[in-house]
């Protein structure tokens, strides 16, 4: 039986069980008994990480949710004018209609009727207000800053069928429902759900997804007998059932038995000034213990023109960070009527300060795509007496010192491996091998006496490394000037197997050419070692202006078919920086992304011309180790390591993690965070010693993160890539022919040529030559040519 037919039968069964037949009646049009496409196509219940409460529909409200008022809830514009997405979920609700009727027990003496319920839904679904205005605002923002990671999730508040209502209305055959009967209460709620579904279908919103329903009653005294069947009905239609009980309300701890999918606990700290922060501490602990999410609360009293309760909102943010709520839990945001809007338009400097702090709290947290932890070992979250041995929950290299700095990820001899470079324990150089799929410790690679100790021609015996495409591990030391020493011997060590001693493949004295340079803190390894296309990128800098350097390979005249690294590096282009930990990565087009621990992300072309700088509100100053991951259409996908350089504050938030970035059309001014891995721990890392690697896996991205003070882990960002990489090829006027192992451009001596594999690795590069070697190269490549006239030509070739 087709899946849709099964769902239709489920819906029919539910309707018969709860409503006893098809809805009829002349007063209100009732939806047909069908499953809508968005319901049948969903595989899981929709979810949102940050959901804001928008009250509206009651006659006592002095405002409407129009275009101007809704905009600050959709995006946030920082002090520099950079625009970012805000909430990914919106809860539309109302508790009463002026002083006339109530939508939940306790607000007025008169319970709402069917006509009141219908009028409330009609308010939510206006064309130019409420959901109509929200859809337009999201659409306009998408055109300005690019699409968010998903449609904005909509949750609709569901009125409580108040027991004292005896003349609510009819859903079938004119029979008036009496809420003294539980079945009538269920029937009315089912009618409400279906009316909302119908209205959403008619609206045809392109940017919004109807995700679930919210039980307005904040206590369970009058609801225990009816929530379970409503939850069953909603879940079988792939909607979530949501609840936000107040602190210590009747039934709050029963939320799972009441069949709610998600429950947020109200701390209720903001509303009474005598309440001390102990309430926040207790509420956070209760939420963690009972697997609940949390609500953050403020209202118009936060404004300087009212009571200036800025500090109370700051206390929420600090507590949520300290207890891991910010990092690990869903959050709903109660903001009175429209307090966030009032903050956004306030000209008071104190209002603006708390507004920006709050918006960064939300925007920095937002991860519209799901990051799943495959495995992680975090020293900060483990018992202090756990043994510090390989393969246990506390990694061998986890230490508060800087003895562990980087790692390599890739495939060696058919096995996915992580190689951690460390001097933890006794200061001796070690390379630890881990299974990348599970994080299981394998062994320590043999080193012998072949890696020079610290102070033997280098600053640090091991710095950074990487695996070539064909699984060869290359590891560099760190060298540079130091008073009274001659620490300039830059070495790169090679392992082709996990059980062999390393071989020195580069031994370069940097002092004569770069007397103030520093090498090896971060390097990029690319290409294929055995076919001679491997290369190593590094910088020769500590501060000021320095060069990006490239060590490449050439054929070994003494051994046919073998290649070796040229000891003298090629200077690619100069960069301007401030500190150590400079990291660089290459894109398929031959551009470069460059990051330092005290600078923004910068993009360069192959000639070293700057192509843009990132926003300080998206990319942290305290971040290192940028890696290119994949092309997604015209967009670049990157990952970089974020660390904390001082103790935790609300602005610092939680670091020691990776951010996955999208650069729309390669334009850094439009960069956005599309995923964030969980923090690896609380110990902050003064110098940014940490590392990231990532790879594409279908439409997913697998991310590996190392925090030298806390641990490491593997995470998957699911369904982030929407396309495969396709180079937009211009119509070429070049004539290219192959002669043996040479690819020749006829009638033109280009300024430069590069052969690039589709994953984005530059395998061969020439300058001011009309030919390039393709020896040993097979498969699909892009030939990127800058002609003598300065024009860019890109051709796709099959070698």
GUNUFI-353180 format. One record per residue (C-alpha): z negated, y, x; residue number from 0. Coordinates in steps of 0.2 Angstrom, whole numbers, plus 5000, padded with zeros to 4 digits. Layout:
BEGIN
Z; Y; X; nr
Z; Y; X; NUM
...
// end
This chain:
BEGIN
Z; Y; X; nr
5000; 5000; 5000; 0
5005; 5017; 5007; 1
4990; 5027; 5014; 2
4993; 5042; 5002; 3
4992; 5029; 4987; 4
4976; 5023; 4993; 5
4969; 5040; 4994; 6
4975; 5044; 4976; 7
4966; 5029; 4970; 8
4950; 5034; 4979; 9
4952; 5051; 4970; 10
4955; 5044; 4953; 11
4940; 5032; 4955; 12
4929; 5047; 4960; 13
4935; 5057; 4945; 14
4931; 5043; 4933; 15
4914; 5040; 4941; 16
4909; 5058; 4941; 17
4919; 5067; 4927; 18
4924; 5053; 4916; 19
4943; 5056; 4915; 20
4955; 5070; 4917; 21
4949; 5088; 4916; 22
4955; 5097; 4900; 23
4952; 5113; 4892; 24
4960; 5130; 4887; 25
4948; 5142; 4895; 26
4951; 5137; 4913; 27
4966; 5129; 4922; 28
4959; 5113; 4931; 29
4968; 5106; 4946; 30
4978; 5090; 4945; 31
4970; 5074; 4952; 32
4979; 5074; 4968; 33
4976; 5074; 4987; 34
4983; 5089; 4996; 35
4993; 5087; 5012; 36
4980; 5095; 5023; 37
4967; 5083; 5016; 38
4977; 5067; 5018; 39
4983; 5071; 5036; 40
4965; 5074; 5043; 41
4958; 5060; 5053; 42
4941; 5067; 5055; 43
4930; 5080; 5047; 44
4934; 5098; 5052; 45
4921; 5107; 5063; 46
4918; 5124; 5069; 47
4907; 5129; 5084; 48
4903; 5147; 5079; 49
4903; 5151; 5060; 50
4898; 5168; 5053; 51
4891; 5171; 5036; 52
4901; 5183; 5025; 53
4892; 5188; 5009; 54
4903; 5195; 4995; 55
4906; 5194; 4976; 56
4890; 5201; 4969; 57
4891; 5217; 4960; 58
4876; 5224; 4971; 59
4887; 5224; 4986; 60
4893; 5241; 4991; 61
4908; 5235; 5001; 62
4923; 5223; 5001; 63
4930; 5213; 5015; 64
4946; 5223; 5018; 65
4957; 5223; 5034; 66
4946; 5236; 5043; 67
4929; 5227; 5040; 68
4935; 5209; 5043; 69
4944; 5214; 5060; 70
4928; 5214; 5071; 71
4924; 5196; 5065; 72
4941; 5190; 5071; 73
4943; 5197; 5088; 74
4932; 5206; 5101; 75
4938; 5221; 5111; 76
4928; 5223; 5127; 77
4924; 5239; 5137; 78
4940; 5237; 5146; 79
4951; 5235; 5131; 80
4954; 5217; 5133; 81
4954; 5207; 5116; 82
4947; 5190; 5114; 83
4944; 5178; 5099; 84
4927; 5178; 5091; 85
4921; 5166; 5077; 86
4931; 5150; 5074; 87
4923; 5147; 5057; 88
4919; 5158; 5042; 89
4907; 5154; 5028; 90
4910; 5164; 5012; 91
4895; 5164; 5000; 92
4885; 5174; 4987; 93
4867; 5171; 4980; 94
4868; 5182; 4965; 95
4878; 5194; 4955; 96
4868; 5210; 4955; 97
4852; 5208; 4944; 98
4861; 5198; 4931; 99
4864; 5180; 4936; 100
4859; 5168; 4951; 101
4869; 5156; 4961; 102
4854; 5147; 4967; 103
4836; 5146; 4961; 104
4824; 5161; 4963; 105
4835; 5176; 4964; 106
4836; 5181; 4946; 107
4829; 5174; 4930; 108
4846; 5170; 4923; 109
4857; 5155; 4930; 110
4875; 5157; 4933; 111
4888; 5150; 4921; 112
4905; 5142; 4923; 113
4913; 5159; 4921; 114
4902; 5166; 4934; 115
4906; 5152; 4946; 116
4925; 5155; 4943; 117
4924; 5174; 4945; 118
4915; 5170; 4962; 119
4929; 5159; 4968; 120
4942; 5171; 4962; 121
4934; 5185; 4973; 122
4935; 5174; 4988; 123
4954; 5171; 4986; 124
4960; 5189; 4983; 125
4977; 5193; 4991; 126
4971; 5208; 5001; 127
4953; 5206; 5002; 128
4941; 5192; 5008; 129
4951; 5177; 5013; 130
4967; 5186; 5011; 131
4962; 5200; 5023; 132
4955; 5187; 5035; 133
4972; 5177; 5035; 134
4981; 5193; 5039; 135
4969; 5198; 5053; 136
4971; 5182; 5061; 137
4990; 5182; 5060; 138
4990; 5200; 5067; 139
4979; 5195; 5082; 140
4990; 5180; 5085; 141
5004; 5191; 5088; 142
4994; 5202; 5099; 143
4985; 5190; 5110; 144
4993; 5173; 5107; 145
4987; 5159; 5096; 146
4969; 5152; 5095; 147
4966; 5134; 5099; 148
4966; 5130; 5081; 149
4966; 5137; 5063; 150
4951; 5147; 5058; 151
4939; 5135; 5048; 152
4934; 5141; 5031; 153
4918; 5134; 5022; 154
4915; 5140; 5004; 155
4897; 5142; 4997; 156
4894; 5130; 4982; 157
4882; 5137; 4969; 158
4867; 5126; 4964; 159
4868; 5120; 4946; 160
4851; 5127; 4941; 161
4841; 5116; 4930; 162
4837; 5129; 4917; 163
4855; 5132; 4913; 164
4859; 5123; 4896; 165
4875; 5132; 4891; 166
4885; 5132; 4908; 167
4902; 5127; 4901; 168
4914; 5113; 4899; 169
4925; 5102; 4910; 170
4931; 5090; 4897; 171
4934; 5089; 4878; 172
4924; 5105; 4875; 173
4908; 5096; 4878; 174
4896; 5109; 4885; 175
4886; 5104; 4901; 176
4867; 5105; 4901; 177
4860; 5105; 4918; 178
4844; 5097; 4912; 179
4855; 5081; 4915; 180
4859; 5076; 4933; 181
4876; 5070; 4928; 182
4881; 5086; 4921; 183
4876; 5095; 4937; 184
4887; 5083; 4947; 185
4901; 5086; 4935; 186
4900; 5104; 4936; 187
4900; 5104; 4955; 188
4915; 5092; 4956; 189
4924; 5105; 4945; 190
4919; 5119; 4957; 191
4926; 5109; 4972; 192
4942; 5105; 4964; 193
4944; 5123; 4958; 194
4942; 5129; 4976; 195
4954; 5116; 4982; 196
4967; 5122; 4969; 197
4965; 5140; 4974; 198
4967; 5137; 4992; 199
4983; 5127; 4989; 200
4990; 5141; 4979; 201
4986; 5154; 4992; 202
4996; 5146; 5006; 203
4986; 5153; 5021; 204
4995; 5150; 5037; 205
4980; 5154; 5049; 206
4966; 5146; 5039; 207
4960; 5128; 5036; 208
4948; 5124; 5021; 209
4936; 5114; 5031; 210
4921; 5111; 5019; 211
4908; 5117; 5007; 212
4890; 5124; 5009; 213
4875; 5121; 4998; 214
4868; 5138; 4994; 215
4851; 5132; 4990; 216
4841; 5133; 5006; 217
4828; 5120; 5000; 218
4829; 5103; 4993; 219
4816; 5104; 4979; 220
4829; 5104; 4965; 221
4844; 5095; 4974; 222
4838; 5078; 4980; 223
4846; 5069; 4966; 224
4863; 5076; 4967; 225
4868; 5080; 4985; 226
4872; 5062; 4990; 227
4886; 5059; 4977; 228
4893; 5076; 4981; 229
4894; 5072; 4999; 230
4903; 5056; 4995; 231
4916; 5065; 4985; 232
4919; 5078; 4999; 233
4919; 5066; 5013; 234
4932; 5055; 5005; 235
4943; 5071; 5003; 236
4939; 5075; 5022; 237
4928; 5090; 5019; 238
4911; 5093; 5027; 239
4895; 5096; 5017; 240
4885; 5109; 5025; 241
4867; 5116; 5024; 242
4856; 5129; 5031; 243
4838; 5127; 5026; 244
4825; 5140; 5030; 245
4811; 5137; 5042; 246
4799; 5123; 5035; 247
4808; 5123; 5018; 248
4805; 5108; 5007; 249
4817; 5094; 5013; 250
4823; 5102; 5029; 251
4819; 5086; 5039; 252
4828; 5075; 5026; 253
4845; 5083; 5029; 254
4853; 5066; 5034; 255
4846; 5057; 5019; 256
4853; 5071; 5008; 257
4870; 5066; 5015; 258
4874; 5083; 5023; 259
4886; 5082; 5038; 260
4880; 5097; 5047; 261
4863; 5106; 5045; 262
4858; 5122; 5054; 263
4839; 5127; 5055; 264
4834; 5145; 5051; 265
4821; 5151; 5063; 266
4817; 5166; 5052; 267
4811; 5176; 5067; 268
4821; 5192; 5065; 269
4814; 5197; 5048; 270
4796; 5200; 5051; 271
4791; 5210; 5066; 272
4773; 5202; 5068; 273
4782; 5185; 5071; 274
4781; 5182; 5090; 275
4794; 5173; 5100; 276
4784; 5157; 5099; 277
4793; 5155; 5082; 278
4810; 5154; 5091; 279
4803; 5142; 5104; 280
4796; 5130; 5090; 281
4812; 5132; 5080; 282
4823; 5127; 5095; 283
4813; 5112; 5099; 284
4813; 5106; 5081; 285
4831; 5107; 5080; 286
4833; 5097; 5096; 287
4821; 5084; 5090; 288
4829; 5082; 5073; 289
4847; 5083; 5079; 290
4850; 5100; 5070; 291
4861; 5115; 5074; 292
4854; 5132; 5074; 293
4856; 5149; 5065; 294
4856; 5166; 5073; 295
4849; 5180; 5062; 296
4850; 5199; 5062; 297
4854; 5212; 5049; 298
4857; 5231; 5047; 299
4839; 5234; 5054; 300
4846; 5231; 5071; 301
4855; 5248; 5071; 302
4847; 5262; 5080; 303
4849; 5272; 5064; 304
4837; 5260; 5056; 305
4823; 5251; 5066; 306
4832; 5248; 5082; 307
4828; 5229; 5082; 308
4840; 5226; 5097; 309
4826; 5216; 5106; 310
4824; 5204; 5092; 311
4843; 5198; 5093; 312
4841; 5198; 5112; 313
4826; 5186; 5110; 314
4837; 5174; 5100; 315
4851; 5174; 5113; 316
4838; 5171; 5127; 317
4830; 5157; 5118; 318
4846; 5148; 5113; 319
4852; 5148; 5131; 320
4835; 5142; 5138; 321
4834; 5128; 5125; 322
4853; 5122; 5128; 323
4858; 5128; 5110; 324
4871; 5140; 5117; 325
4879; 5126; 5127; 326
4877; 5111; 5116; 327
4874; 5115; 5098; 328
4884; 5123; 5083; 329
4878; 5140; 5078; 330
4879; 5150; 5062; 331
4877; 5168; 5062; 332
4868; 5177; 5048; 333
4871; 5196; 5050; 334
4864; 5203; 5033; 335
4878; 5211; 5023; 336
4890; 5218; 5037; 337
4878; 5222; 5052; 338
4891; 5216; 5065; 339
4904; 5228; 5058; 340
4891; 5242; 5058; 341
4887; 5239; 5076; 342
4906; 5238; 5081; 343
4909; 5256; 5074; 344
4892; 5264; 5079; 345
4894; 5278; 5092; 346
4876; 5275; 5098; 347
4875; 5269; 5116; 348
4861; 5256; 5113; 349
4870; 5249; 5098; 350
4886; 5247; 5108; 351
4876; 5239; 5122; 352
4869; 5225; 5111; 353
4886; 5224; 5102; 354
4895; 5219; 5118; 355
4881; 5208; 5124; 356
4882; 5198; 5107; 357
4901; 5197; 5106; 358
4901; 5190; 5124; 359
4888; 5178; 5119; 360
4900; 5172; 5105; 361
4917; 5174; 5114; 362
4911; 5166; 5130; 363
4904; 5151; 5120; 364
4919; 5148; 5110; 365
4929; 5133; 5115; 366
4942; 5131; 5101; 367
4947; 5114; 5108; 368
4935; 5099; 5110; 369
4929; 5095; 5127; 370
4922; 5077; 5128; 371
4911; 5071; 5142; 372
4917; 5054; 5149; 373
4903; 5053; 5161; 374
4891; 5065; 5171; 375
4877; 5064; 5183; 376
4866; 5079; 5182; 377
4851; 5080; 5194; 378
4843; 5094; 5183; 379
4842; 5083; 5168; 380
4835; 5068; 5176; 381
4816; 5062; 5180; 382
4810; 5070; 5196; 383
4805; 5053; 5203; 384
4822; 5045; 5201; 385
4829; 5038; 5217; 386
4842; 5048; 5226; 387
4854; 5034; 5230; 388
4873; 5032; 5227; 389
4877; 5025; 5210; 390
4861; 5031; 5201; 391
4859; 5045; 5189; 392
4854; 5057; 5204; 393
4869; 5058; 5216; 394
4866; 5056; 5234; 395
4874; 5073; 5237; 396
4864; 5082; 5224; 397
4854; 5095; 5234; 398
4849; 5113; 5234; 399
4857; 5116; 5251; 400
4875; 5120; 5255; 401
4878; 5103; 5263; 402
4890; 5097; 5249; 403
4904; 5109; 5245; 404
4920; 5100; 5238; 405
4928; 5084; 5233; 406
4946; 5077; 5232; 407
4953; 5068; 5217; 408
4968; 5057; 5216; 409
4975; 5039; 5218; 410
4973; 5029; 5233; 411
4981; 5011; 5234; 412
4983; 5011; 5215; 413
4964; 5016; 5212; 414
4959; 5033; 5204; 415
4946; 5040; 5216; 416
4934; 5054; 5219; 417
4930; 5057; 5237; 418
4914; 5069; 5239; 419
4912; 5077; 5256; 420
4894; 5079; 5260; 421
4881; 5082; 5274; 422
4866; 5079; 5263; 423
4851; 5070; 5270; 424
4853; 5070; 5289; 425
4867; 5083; 5291; 426
4880; 5070; 5296; 427
4897; 5070; 5289; 428
4900; 5058; 5275; 429
4914; 5054; 5263; 430
4908; 5046; 5247; 431
4920; 5036; 5236; 432
4918; 5035; 5217; 433
4928; 5027; 5203; 434
4935; 5041; 5194; 435
4936; 5032; 5178; 436
4917; 5028; 5177; 437
4909; 5039; 5191; 438
4902; 5023; 5199; 439
4899; 5024; 5217; 440
4910; 5012; 5228; 441
4906; 5015; 5246; 442
4906; 5027; 5260; 443
4922; 5029; 5270; 444
4920; 5025; 5289; 445
4919; 5040; 5300; 446
4913; 5034; 5316; 447
4912; 5047; 5329; 448
4929; 5054; 5325; 449
4923; 5069; 5315; 450
4916; 5082; 5326; 451
4898; 5088; 5323; 452
4893; 5105; 5318; 453
4894; 5117; 5333; 454
4907; 5106; 5341; 455
4921; 5118; 5339; 456
4918; 5122; 5321; 457
4906; 5130; 5309; 458
4904; 5115; 5297; 459
4910; 5098; 5301; 460
4918; 5095; 5284; 461
4924; 5108; 5271; 462
4937; 5104; 5259; 463
4951; 5091; 5257; 464
4963; 5083; 5245; 465
4974; 5068; 5241; 466
4993; 5068; 5243; 467
5005; 5062; 5230; 468
5006; 5045; 5239; 469
4987; 5043; 5241; 470
4983; 5049; 5258; 471
4966; 5058; 5260; 472
4967; 5074; 5271; 473
4950; 5082; 5275; 474
4947; 5099; 5285; 475
4932; 5106; 5294; 476
4927; 5124; 5293; 477
4930; 5135; 5308; 478
4928; 5154; 5311; 479
4920; 5167; 5322; 480
4901; 5166; 5326; 481
4891; 5176; 5338; 482
4890; 5168; 5355; 483
4901; 5153; 5351; 484
4919; 5148; 5351; 485
4920; 5139; 5335; 486
4939; 5139; 5332; 487
4945; 5121; 5332; 488
4953; 5118; 5315; 489
4955; 5100; 5312; 490
4962; 5090; 5298; 491
4957; 5071; 5296; 492
4968; 5058; 5288; 493
4963; 5041; 5279; 494
4977; 5030; 5271; 495
4964; 5017; 5266; 496
4946; 5017; 5261; 497
4941; 5005; 5275; 498
4949; 5013; 5290; 499
4943; 5026; 5303; 500
4950; 5043; 5301; 501
4964; 5050; 5312; 502
4966; 5068; 5317; 503
4983; 5075; 5311; 504
4980; 5094; 5314; 505
4970; 5101; 5329; 506
4973; 5119; 5329; 507
4964; 5132; 5339; 508
4963; 5148; 5328; 509
4954; 5160; 5340; 510
4969; 5167; 5349; 511
4980; 5171; 5334; 512
4966; 5174; 5321; 513
4950; 5179; 5331; 514
4942; 5185; 5315; 515
4948; 5172; 5303; 516
4939; 5158; 5294; 517
4948; 5142; 5289; 518
4943; 5127; 5278; 519
4932; 5132; 5265; 520
4945; 5129; 5252; 521
4962; 5121; 5255; 522
4976; 5115; 5244; 523
4984; 5098; 5248; 524
5001; 5095; 5240; 525
5017; 5084; 5242; 526
5020; 5066; 5249; 527
5013; 5061; 5266; 528
5025; 5047; 5270; 529
5041; 5056; 5266; 530
5036; 5071; 5276; 531
5034; 5083; 5261; 532
5015; 5085; 5262; 533
5008; 5102; 5266; 534
4991; 5111; 5267; 535
4988; 5129; 5261; 536
4973; 5139; 5267; 537
4968; 5157; 5271; 538
4963; 5164; 5288; 539
4950; 5176; 5281; 540
4932; 5181; 5279; 541
4936; 5199; 5272; 542
4949; 5212; 5272; 543
4968; 5208; 5273; 544
4973; 5191; 5279; 545
4987; 5178; 5277; 546
4990; 5163; 5266; 547
4995; 5149; 5279; 548
5004; 5133; 5277; 549
5004; 5118; 5288; 550
5020; 5107; 5285; 551
5027; 5091; 5292; 552
5043; 5087; 5302; 553
5051; 5071; 5308; 554
5043; 5062; 5322; 555
5057; 5059; 5335; 556
5047; 5045; 5343; 557
5045; 5035; 5327; 558
5060; 5034; 5315; 559
5056; 5037; 5297; 560
5039; 5044; 5302; 561
5033; 5062; 5300; 562
5019; 5072; 5308; 563
5010; 5089; 5304; 564
5016; 5104; 5314; 565
5000; 5111; 5322; 566
5005; 5129; 5321; 567
5004; 5136; 5303; 568
5018; 5146; 5294; 569
5012; 5163; 5287; 570
5017; 5164; 5269; 571
5011; 5181; 5264; 572
4995; 5192; 5265; 573
4981; 5193; 5253; 574
4967; 5206; 5251; 575
4949; 5199; 5248; 576
4931; 5201; 5251; 577
4922; 5185; 5255; 578
4923; 5166; 5259; 579
4927; 5153; 5247; 580
4945; 5159; 5244; 581
4956; 5146; 5234; 582
4974; 5145; 5231; 583
4986; 5135; 5220; 584
5004; 5134; 5218; 585
5015; 5134; 5201; 586
5031; 5125; 5198; 587
5041; 5141; 5200; 588
5034; 5144; 5217; 589
5021; 5157; 5212; 590
5003; 5156; 5217; 591
4986; 5159; 5209; 592
4972; 5166; 5221; 593
4953; 5166; 5218; 594
4938; 5171; 5228; 595
4920; 5171; 5224; 596
4919; 5190; 5222; 597
4936; 5194; 5215; 598
4946; 5192; 5199; 599
4960; 5179; 5198; 600
4976; 5186; 5206; 601
4994; 5180; 5204; 602
5007; 5182; 5218; 603
5025; 5177; 5219; 604
5033; 5168; 5234; 605
5035; 5185; 5244; 606
5017; 5189; 5241; 607
5020; 5203; 5228; 608
5006; 5204; 5215; 609
5011; 5198; 5198; 610
4995; 5203; 5190; 611
4976; 5202; 5189; 612
4965; 5194; 5176; 613
4952; 5202; 5165; 614
4934; 5202; 5171; 615
4928; 5197; 5153; 616
4938; 5181; 5154; 617
4937; 5176; 5173; 618
4920; 5177; 5181; 619
4918; 5187; 5197; 620
4906; 5172; 5202; 621
4919; 5158; 5202; 622
4929; 5149; 5214; 623
4941; 5134; 5216; 624
4956; 5137; 5205; 625
4968; 5123; 5202; 626
4985; 5123; 5193; 627
4985; 5109; 5180; 628
5002; 5109; 5170; 629
5015; 5119; 5161; 630
5014; 5120; 5142; 631
5030; 5128; 5137; 632
5031; 5144; 5147; 633
5012; 5145; 5148; 634
5002; 5140; 5164; 635
4986; 5129; 5162; 636
4973; 5132; 5175; 637
4955; 5126; 5179; 638
4942; 5135; 5189; 639
4924; 5132; 5194; 640
4910; 5145; 5188; 641
4894; 5146; 5196; 642
4878; 5157; 5195; 643
4873; 5168; 5209; 644
4856; 5172; 5202; 645
4843; 5167; 5190; 646
4848; 5164; 5172; 647
4850; 5180; 5160; 648
4858; 5182; 5143; 649
4874; 5189; 5152; 650
4874; 5176; 5165; 651
4873; 5162; 5152; 652
4875; 5144; 5158; 653
4887; 5141; 5173; 654
4889; 5127; 5185; 655
4904; 5121; 5175; 656
4923; 5123; 5173; 657
4933; 5134; 5162; 658
4951; 5128; 5157; 659
4963; 5142; 5155; 660
4979; 5146; 5147; 661
4990; 5160; 5154; 662
5003; 5164; 5141; 663
5020; 5166; 5149; 664
5011; 5167; 5166; 665
5004; 5184; 5161; 666
4987; 5186; 5168; 667
4983; 5201; 5156; 668
4984; 5188; 5142; 669
4973; 5175; 5150; 670
4961; 5165; 5138; 671
4948; 5151; 5140; 672
4953; 5136; 5130; 673
4940; 5124; 5135; 674
4923; 5124; 5144; 675
4914; 5109; 5151; 676
4895; 5107; 5149; 677
4884; 5114; 5162; 678
4879; 5102; 5176; 679
4862; 5110; 5178; 680
4851; 5125; 5179; 681
4849; 5127; 5198; 682
4859; 5141; 5203; 683
4871; 5141; 5217; 684
4871; 5156; 5228; 685
4887; 5154; 5238; 686
4898; 5146; 5225; 687
4899; 5129; 5233; 688
4907; 5118; 5220; 689
4924; 5112; 5215; 690
4936; 5106; 5201; 691
4951; 5095; 5200; 692
4961; 5091; 5184; 693
4977; 5082; 5179; 694
4987; 5080; 5163; 695
4986; 5064; 5153; 696
4998; 5065; 5139; 697
4993; 5080; 5128; 698
4976; 5079; 5135; 699
4968; 5087; 5151; 700
4956; 5077; 5162; 701
4944; 5088; 5171; 702
4932; 5083; 5186; 703
4918; 5095; 5191; 704
4906; 5096; 5206; 705
4891; 5107; 5206; 706
4884; 5105; 5224; 707
4866; 5108; 5218; 708
4866; 5098; 5202; 709
4879; 5083; 5201; 710
4896; 5080; 5195; 711
4906; 5073; 5180; 712
4922; 5069; 5171; 713
4928; 5078; 5155; 714
4943; 5077; 5143; 715
4950; 5092; 5134; 716
4959; 5084; 5120; 717
4976; 5089; 5112; 718
4977; 5105; 5122; 719
4996; 5103; 5127; 720
5008; 5105; 5114; 721
5024; 5103; 5124; 722
5032; 5095; 5139; 723
5037; 5106; 5154; 724
5055; 5112; 5153; 725
5062; 5124; 5165; 726
5072; 5138; 5157; 727
5088; 5137; 5168; 728
5099; 5152; 5170; 729
5118; 5150; 5171; 730
5120; 5148; 5190; 731
5135; 5155; 5200; 732
5130; 5145; 5215; 733
5140; 5130; 5222; 734
5129; 5116; 5228; 735
5135; 5100; 5236; 736
5126; 5086; 5245; 737
5131; 5080; 5262; 738
5121; 5065; 5267; 739
5103; 5070; 5267; 740
5107; 5089; 5266; 741
5109; 5099; 5251; 742
5121; 5114; 5255; 743
5123; 5130; 5246; 744
5141; 5136; 5249; 745
5146; 5153; 5252; 746
5129; 5160; 5252; 747
5114; 5160; 5264; 748
5099; 5162; 5253; 749
5083; 5171; 5257; 750
5074; 5155; 5253; 751
5076; 5138; 5245; 752
5062; 5127; 5238; 753
5063; 5109; 5230; 754
5050; 5107; 5217; 755
5045; 5091; 5208; 756
5042; 5093; 5189; 757
5023; 5091; 5191; 758
5024; 5108; 5201; 759
5023; 5102; 5219; 760
5034; 5111; 5232; 761
5041; 5097; 5243; 762
5053; 5106; 5254; 763
5055; 5125; 5259; 764
5068; 5134; 5269; 765
5071; 5152; 5274; 766
5087; 5160; 5278; 767
5096; 5144; 5279; 768
5111; 5137; 5268; 769
5104; 5119; 5268; 770
5089; 5110; 5264; 771
5085; 5091; 5268; 772
5083; 5079; 5254; 773
5079; 5064; 5265; 774
5068; 5051; 5256; 775
5068; 5061; 5240; 776
5072; 5052; 5223; 777
5070; 5058; 5205; 778
5071; 5074; 5196; 779
5069; 5091; 5206; 780
5071; 5109; 5203; 781
5080; 5119; 5216; 782
5073; 5136; 5216; 783
5085; 5148; 5226; 784
5082; 5167; 5230; 785
5100; 5172; 5235; 786
5105; 5184; 5248; 787
5106; 5198; 5235; 788
5088; 5194; 5229; 789
5093; 5185; 5213; 790
5083; 5170; 5207; 791
5093; 5154; 5203; 792
5085; 5138; 5197; 793
5095; 5122; 5195; 794
5089; 5105; 5189; 795
5094; 5091; 5201; 796
5094; 5072; 5201; 797
5092; 5065; 5218; 798
// end
